[in-house]
Each structure stands twice: as structure tokens, then as C-alpha cells.
Amino acid sequence: MPIVNVLMIEGRSRAQKDAMFKKVTQALCETLDAKPEQVRIKIEEVPPNDFAVGGVPVLSSGKK
């Protein structure tokens, strides 16, 4: 059973997350010969001010 943990900065829409679930599931089924009902995907969202790139919080750097 493939299990995927996706860590991302919060702010994506429900539609974007649902599309990601579908595409990641499809990729795992194609590459690992898994069935869709075997695939588990978990999203962990991080507030922009709790994620830094190059020592600068994403919120402060304007990146997202």
C-alpha cells in the first residue's frame, strides 16, 4: 500500500488539492502497479511564516 505525505505551504484551494490527489494516485498506480483504493495521501500544511527559504520566512520574502 503506497503512502504519500505531502508537505506544502498552506493556501491552496480545495480544487487544487483534489486535483493533486487524483494525479498522484494515478502516478502511483501506473508506476507501482497499485490499485487506487490502496493509495493513501496525507497533506500537511505549514503556515507561510513557519517555512523559510535561505533563512528568510516565505511570508516575508513574498514567495509562495
Distance bins in CASP14 RR format, pairs under 12 A and 6 or more apart:
PFRMAT RR
TARGET T0000
AUTHOR 0000-0000-0000
RMODE 2
METHOD distances of the structure
MODEL  1
1 28 0 0 0 0 0 1 0 0 0 0 0
1 29 0 0 0 0 0 1 0 0 0 0 0
1 32 0 0 0 0 1 0 0 0 0 0 0
1 34 1 0 0 1 0 0 0 0 0 0 0
1 35 0 0 0 0 1 0 0 0 0 0 0
1 36 0 0 0 0 0 1 0 0 0 0 0
1 37 0 0 0 0 1 0 0 0 0 0 0
1 38 1 0 1 0 0 0 0 0 0 0 0
1 39 1 0 0 1 0 0 0 0 0 0 0
1 40 1 0 0 1 0 0 0 0 0 0 0
1 41 0 0 0 0 0 1 0 0 0 0 0
2 24 0 0 0 0 1 0 0 0 0 0 0
2 25 0 0 0 0 1 0 0 0 0 0 0
2 26 0 0 0 0 0 1 0 0 0 0 0
2 27 0 0 0 0 1 0 0 0 0 0 0
2 28 1 0 1 0 0 0 0 0 0 0 0
2 29 0 0 0 0 1 0 0 0 0 0 0
2 30 0 0 0 0 0 1 0 0 0 0 0
2 31 0 0 0 0 1 0 0 0 0 0 0
2 32 1 0 1 0 0 0 0 0 0 0 0
2 33 0 0 0 0 0 1 0 0 0 0 0
2 34 1 0 1 0 0 0 0 0 0 0 0
2 35 0 0 0 0 0 1 0 0 0 0 0
2 36 0 0 0 0 0 1 0 0 0 0 0
2 37 0 0 0 0 0 1 0 0 0 0 0
2 38 1 0 0 1 0 0 0 0 0 0 0
2 39 1 0 1 0 0 0 0 0 0 0 0
2 40 1 0 0 1 0 0 0 0 0 0 0
2 41 0 0 0 0 1 0 0 0 0 0 0
2 42 0 0 0 0 0 1 0 0 0 0 0
3 24 0 0 0 0 0 1 0 0 0 0 0
3 25 0 0 0 0 0 1 0 0 0 0 0
3 28 0 0 0 0 1 0 0 0 0 0 0
3 32 0 0 0 0 0 1 0 0 0 0 0
3 34 0 0 0 0 0 1 0 0 0 0 0
3 38 0 0 0 0 1 0 0 0 0 0 0
3 39 0 0 0 0 1 0 0 0 0 0 0
3 40 1 0 1 0 0 0 0 0 0 0 0
3 41 1 0 0 1 0 0 0 0 0 0 0
3 42 1 0 0 1 0 0 0 0 0 0 0
4 20 0 0 0 0 1 0 0 0 0 0 0
4 21 0 0 0 0 1 0 0 0 0 0 0
4 23 0 0 0 0 0 1 0 0 0 0 0
4 24 1 0 1 0 0 0 0 0 0 0 0
4 25 0 0 0 0 1 0 0 0 0 0 0
4 27 0 0 0 0 1 0 0 0 0 0 0
4 28 1 0 0 1 0 0 0 0 0 0 0
4 32 0 0 0 0 0 1 0 0 0 0 0
4 34 0 0 0 0 0 1 0 0 0 0 0
4 38 0 0 0 0 0 1 0 0 0 0 0
4 39 1 0 0 1 0 0 0 0 0 0 0
4 40 1 0 0 1 0 0 0 0 0 0 0
4 41 1 0 1 0 0 0 0 0 0 0 0
4 42 1 0 0 1 0 0 0 0 0 0 0
4 43 0 0 0 0 1 0 0 0 0 0 0
4 44 0 0 0 0 0 1 0 0 0 0 0
5 24 0 0 0 0 0 1 0 0 0 0 0
5 40 0 0 0 0 1 0 0 0 0 0 0
5 41 1 0 0 1 0 0 0 0 0 0 0
5 42 1 0 1 0 0 0 0 0 0 0 0
5 43 0 0 0 0 1 0 0 0 0 0 0
5 44 1 0 0 1 0 0 0 0 0 0 0
5 45 0 0 0 0 0 1 0 0 0 0 0
6 12 0 0 0 0 0 1 0 0 0 0 0
6 16 0 0 0 0 0 1 0 0 0 0 0
6 17 0 0 0 0 1 0 0 0 0 0 0
6 20 1 0 0 1 0 0 0 0 0 0 0
6 21 0 0 0 0 1 0 0 0 0 0 0
6 23 0 0 0 0 0 1 0 0 0 0 0
6 24 1 0 0 1 0 0 0 0 0 0 0
6 25 0 0 0 0 0 1 0 0 0 0 0
6 40 0 0 0 0 0 1 0 0 0 0 0
6 41 1 0 0 1 0 0 0 0 0 0 0
6 42 1 0 0 1 0 0 0 0 0 0 0
6 43 1 0 1 0 0 0 0 0 0 0 0
6 44 1 0 0 1 0 0 0 0 0 0 0
6 45 0 0 0 0 1 0 0 0 0 0 0
6 46 0 0 0 0 0 1 0 0 0 0 0
7 41 0 0 0 0 0 1 0 0 0 0 0
7 42 0 0 0 0 1 0 0 0 0 0 0
7 43 0 0 0 0 1 0 0 0 0 0 0
7 44 1 0 1 0 0 0 0 0 0 0 0
7 45 0 0 0 0 1 0 0 0 0 0 0
7 46 1 0 0 1 0 0 0 0 0 0 0
7 50 0 0 0 0 0 1 0 0 0 0 0
7 51 0 0 0 0 1 0 0 0 0 0 0
8 16 0 0 0 0 1 0 0 0 0 0 0
8 17 0 0 0 0 1 0 0 0 0 0 0
8 20 0 0 0 0 1 0 0 0 0 0 0
8 41 0 0 0 0 0 1 0 0 0 0 0
8 42 0 0 0 0 0 1 0 0 0 0 0
8 43 1 0 0 1 0 0 0 0 0 0 0
8 44 1 0 0 1 0 0 0 0 0 0 0
8 45 1 0 0 1 0 0 0 0 0 0 0
8 46 1 0 0 1 0 0 0 0 0 0 0
8 47 0 0 0 0 0 1 0 0 0 0 0
8 48 0 0 0 0 0 1 0 0 0 0 0
8 51 0 0 0 0 1 0 0 0 0 0 0
8 58 0 0 0 0 0 1 0 0 0 0 0
8 64 0 0 0 0 0 1 0 0 0 0 0
9 43 0 0 0 0 0 1 0 0 0 0 0
9 44 0 0 0 0 0 1 0 0 0 0 0
9 45 1 0 0 1 0 0 0 0 0 0 0
9 46 1 0 1 0 0 0 0 0 0 0 0
9 47 1 0 0 1 0 0 0 0 0 0 0
9 48 1 0 1 0 0 0 0 0 0 0 0
9 49 0 0 0 0 1 0 0 0 0 0 0
9 50 0 0 0 0 1 0 0 0 0 0 0
9 51 1 0 1 0 0 0 0 0 0 0 0
9 52 0 0 0 0 0 1 0 0 0 0 0
9 53 0 0 0 0 0 1 0 0 0 0 0
9 57 0 0 0 0 0 1 0 0 0 0 0
9 58 1 0 0 1 0 0 0 0 0 0 0
9 59 0 0 0 0 1 0 0 0 0 0 0
9 61 0 0 0 0 0 1 0 0 0 0 0
9 62 0 0 0 0 0 1 0 0 0 0 0
9 63 0 0 0 0 1 0 0 0 0 0 0
9 64 1 0 0 1 0 0 0 0 0 0 0
10 16 0 0 0 0 0 1 0 0 0 0 0
10 17 0 0 0 0 0 1 0 0 0 0 0
10 43 0 0 0 0 1 0 0 0 0 0 0
10 44 0 0 0 0 1 0 0 0 0 0 0
10 45 1 1 0 0 0 0 0 0 0 0 0
10 46 1 0 0 1 0 0 0 0 0 0 0
10 47 1 0 1 0 0 0 0 0 0 0 0
10 48 1 0 0 1 0 0 0 0 0 0 0
10 49 0 0 0 0 0 1 0 0 0 0 0
10 50 0 0 0 0 1 0 0 0 0 0 0
10 51 0 0 0 0 1 0 0 0 0 0 0
10 58 0 0 0 0 0 1 0 0 0 0 0
10 59 0 0 0 0 0 1 0 0 0 0 0
10 64 0 0 0 0 1 0 0 0 0 0 0
11 17 0 0 0 0 1 0 0 0 0 0 0
11 43 0 0 0 0 0 1 0 0 0 0 0
11 45 1 0 0 1 0 0 0 0 0 0 0
11 46 0 0 0 0 0 1 0 0 0 0 0
11 47 0 0 0 0 1 0 0 0 0 0 0
11 48 0 0 0 0 1 0 0 0 0 0 0
11 51 0 0 0 0 0 1 0 0 0 0 0
11 58 0 0 0 0 0 1 0 0 0 0 0
11 59 0 0 0 0 0 1 0 0 0 0 0
11 64 1 0 0 1 0 0 0 0 0 0 0
12 18 0 0 0 0 0 1 0 0 0 0 0
12 19 0 0 0 0 1 0 0 0 0 0 0
12 20 1 0 0 1 0 0 0 0 0 0 0
12 21 0 0 0 0 0 1 0 0 0 0 0
12 43 0 0 0 0 1 0 0 0 0 0 0
12 45 0 0 0 0 1 0 0 0 0 0 0
12 46 0 0 0 0 0 1 0 0 0 0 0
12 48 0 0 0 0 0 1 0 0 0 0 0
12 64 0 0 0 0 1 0 0 0 0 0 0
13 19 0 0 0 0 1 0 0 0 0 0 0
13 20 0 0 0 0 0 1 0 0 0 0 0
14 20 0 0 0 0 0 1 0 0 0 0 0
14 21 0 0 0 0 0 1 0 0 0 0 0
14 43 0 0 0 0 0 1 0 0 0 0 0
15 21 0 0 0 0 0 1 0 0 0 0 0
15 22 0 0 0 0 0 1 0 0 0 0 0
16 22 0 0 0 0 0 1 0 0 0 0 0
16 23 0 0 0 0 0 1 0 0 0 0 0
16 43 0 0 0 0 0 1 0 0 0 0 0
16 45 0 0 0 0 0 1 0 0 0 0 0
17 23 0 0 0 0 0 1 0 0 0 0 0
17 24 0 0 0 0 0 1 0 0 0 0 0
17 41 0 0 0 0 1 0 0 0 0 0 0
17 42 0 0 0 0 0 1 0 0 0 0 0
17 43 1 0 0 1 0 0 0 0 0 0 0
17 44 0 0 0 0 0 1 0 0 0 0 0
17 45 0 0 0 0 1 0 0 0 0 0 0
18 24 0 0 0 0 0 1 0 0 0 0 0
18 25 0 0 0 0 0 1 0 0 0 0 0
18 41 0 0 0 0 0 1 0 0 0 0 0
18 43 0 0 0 0 0 1 0 0 0 0 0
19 25 0 0 0 0 0 1 0 0 0 0 0
19 26 0 0 0 0 0 1 0 0 0 0 0
20 26 0 0 0 0 0 1 0 0 0 0 0
20 27 0 0 0 0 0 1 0 0 0 0 0
20 41 1 0 0 1 0 0 0 0 0 0 0
20 42 0 0 0 0 0 1 0 0 0 0 0
20 43 0 0 0 0 1 0 0 0 0 0 0
21 27 0 0 0 0 0 1 0 0 0 0 0
21 28 0 0 0 0 0 1 0 0 0 0 0
21 36 0 0 0 0 0 1 0 0 0 0 0
21 39 0 0 0 0 1 0 0 0 0 0 0
21 40 0 0 0 0 0 1 0 0 0 0 0
21 41 1 0 1 0 0 0 0 0 0 0 0
21 42 0 0 0 0 0 1 0 0 0 0 0
21 43 0 0 0 0 1 0 0 0 0 0 0
22 28 0 0 0 0 0 1 0 0 0 0 0
22 29 0 0 0 0 0 1 0 0 0 0 0
22 36 0 0 0 0 1 0 0 0 0 0 0
22 39 0 0 0 0 0 1 0 0 0 0 0
22 41 0 0 0 0 1 0 0 0 0 0 0
23 29 0 0 0 0 0 1 0 0 0 0 0
23 30 0 0 0 0 0 1 0 0 0 0 0
23 39 0 0 0 0 0 1 0 0 0 0 0
23 41 0 0 0 0 0 1 0 0 0 0 0
24 30 0 0 0 0 0 1 0 0 0 0 0
24 31 0 0 0 0 0 1 0 0 0 0 0
24 32 0 0 0 0 0 1 0 0 0 0 0
24 34 0 0 0 0 0 1 0 0 0 0 0
24 36 0 0 0 0 0 1 0 0 0 0 0
24 39 1 0 0 1 0 0 0 0 0 0 0
24 40 0 0 0 0 0 1 0 0 0 0 0
24 41 1 0 1 0 0 0 0 0 0 0 0
24 42 0 0 0 0 0 1 0 0 0 0 0
24 43 0 0 0 0 0 1 0 0 0 0 0
25 31 0 0 0 0 0 1 0 0 0 0 0
25 32 0 0 0 0 0 1 0 0 0 0 0
25 34 0 0 0 0 1 0 0 0 0 0 0
25 35 0 0 0 0 1 0 0 0 0 0 0
25 36 1 0 1 0 0 0 0 0 0 0 0
25 37 0 0 0 0 1 0 0 0 0 0 0
25 38 0 0 0 0 1 0 0 0 0 0 0
25 39 1 0 1 0 0 0 0 0 0 0 0
25 40 0 0 0 0 1 0 0 0 0 0 0
25 41 1 0 0 1 0 0 0 0 0 0 0
26 32 0 0 0 0 0 1 0 0 0 0 0
26 34 0 0 0 0 0 1 0 0 0 0 0
26 35 0 0 0 0 0 1 0 0 0 0 0
26 36 0 0 0 0 1 0 0 0 0 0 0
26 39 0 0 0 0 1 0 0 0 0 0 0
26 41 0 0 0 0 0 1 0 0 0 0 0
27 34 0 0 0 0 0 1 0 0 0 0 0
27 36 0 0 0 0 0 1 0 0 0 0 0
27 39 0 0 0 0 1 0 0 0 0 0 0
27 41 0 0 0 0 0 1 0 0 0 0 0
28 34 1 0 1 0 0 0 0 0 0 0 0
28 35 0 0 0 0 1 0 0 0 0 0 0
28 36 0 0 0 0 1 0 0 0 0 0 0
28 37 0 0 0 0 0 1 0 0 0 0 0
28 38 0 0 0 0 1 0 0 0 0 0 0
28 39 1 0 1 0 0 0 0 0 0 0 0
28 40 0 0 0 0 1 0 0 0 0 0 0
28 41 0 0 0 0 1 0 0 0 0 0 0
29 35 1 0 0 1 0 0 0 0 0 0 0
29 36 1 0 1 0 0 0 0 0 0 0 0
29 37 0 0 0 0 1 0 0 0 0 0 0
29 38 0 0 0 0 1 0 0 0 0 0 0
29 39 1 0 0 1 0 0 0 0 0 0 0
30 36 0 0 0 0 0 1 0 0 0 0 0
30 39 0 0 0 0 0 1 0 0 0 0 0
31 39 0 0 0 0 0 1 0 0 0 0 0
32 38 0 0 0 0 1 0 0 0 0 0 0
32 39 0 0 0 0 1 0 0 0 0 0 0
33 39 0 0 0 0 0 1 0 0 0 0 0
34 40 0 0 0 0 0 1 0 0 0 0 0
34 41 0 0 0 0 0 1 0 0 0 0 0
44 50 0 0 0 0 0 1 0 0 0 0 0
44 51 0 0 0 0 0 1 0 0 0 0 0
45 51 0 0 0 0 1 0 0 0 0 0 0
46 52 0 0 0 0 0 1 0 0 0 0 0
46 57 0 0 0 0 0 1 0 0 0 0 0
46 58 0 0 0 0 1 0 0 0 0 0 0
46 59 0 0 0 0 0 1 0 0 0 0 0
46 64 0 0 0 0 0 1 0 0 0 0 0
47 57 0 0 0 0 1 0 0 0 0 0 0
47 58 0 0 0 0 1 0 0 0 0 0 0
47 59 1 0 0 1 0 0 0 0 0 0 0
47 64 0 0 0 0 0 1 0 0 0 0 0
48 56 0 0 0 0 0 1 0 0 0 0 0
48 57 1 0 0 1 0 0 0 0 0 0 0
48 58 1 0 1 0 0 0 0 0 0 0 0
48 59 1 1 0 0 0 0 0 0 0 0 0
48 60 0 0 0 0 1 0 0 0 0 0 0
48 61 0 0 0 0 1 0 0 0 0 0 0
48 62 0 0 0 0 1 0 0 0 0 0 0
48 63 0 0 0 0 1 0 0 0 0 0 0
48 64 1 0 0 1 0 0 0 0 0 0 0
49 56 0 0 0 0 0 1 0 0 0 0 0
49 57 1 0 1 0 0 0 0 0 0 0 0
49 58 1 0 0 1 0 0 0 0 0 0 0
49 59 1 0 1 0 0 0 0 0 0 0 0
49 60 1 0 0 1 0 0 0 0 0 0 0
49 61 0 0 0 0 0 1 0 0 0 0 0
49 62 0 0 0 0 0 1 0 0 0 0 0
49 64 0 0 0 0 0 1 0 0 0 0 0
50 57 1 0 0 1 0 0 0 0 0 0 0
50 58 0 0 0 0 1 0 0 0 0 0 0
50 59 0 0 0 0 1 0 0 0 0 0 0
50 60 0 0 0 0 0 1 0 0 0 0 0
51 57 1 0 0 1 0 0 0 0 0 0 0
51 58 1 0 1 0 0 0 0 0 0 0 0
51 59 0 0 0 0 1 0 0 0 0 0 0
51 60 0 0 0 0 0 1 0 0 0 0 0
51 61 0 0 0 0 0 1 0 0 0 0 0
51 62 0 0 0 0 0 1 0 0 0 0 0
51 63 0 0 0 0 1 0 0 0 0 0 0
51 64 0 0 0 0 1 0 0 0 0 0 0
52 58 1 0 0 1 0 0 0 0 0 0 0
52 59 0 0 0 0 1 0 0 0 0 0 0
52 60 0 0 0 0 1 0 0 0 0 0 0
52 61 0 0 0 0 1 0 0 0 0 0 0
52 62 0 0 0 0 0 1 0 0 0 0 0
52 63 0 0 0 0 0 1 0 0 0 0 0
53 59 0 0 0 0 0 1 0 0 0 0 0
53 60 0 0 0 0 0 1 0 0 0 0 0
53 61 1 0 0 1 0 0 0 0 0 0 0
53 62 0 0 0 0 1 0 0 0 0 0 0
53 63 1 0 0 1 0 0 0 0 0 0 0
53 64 0 0 0 0 0 1 0 0 0 0 0
54 60 0 0 0 0 0 1 0 0 0 0 0
54 61 0 0 0 0 1 0 0 0 0 0 0
54 63 0 0 0 0 0 1 0 0 0 0 0
55 61 0 0 0 0 1 0 0 0 0 0 0
55 63 0 0 0 0 0 1 0 0 0 0 0
56 62 0 0 0 0 1 0 0 0 0 0 0
56 63 0 0 0 0 1 0 0 0 0 0 0
57 63 0 0 0 0 1 0 0 0 0 0 0
57 64 0 0 0 0 0 1 0 0 0 0 0
58 64 1 0 0 1 0 0 0 0 0 0 0
END
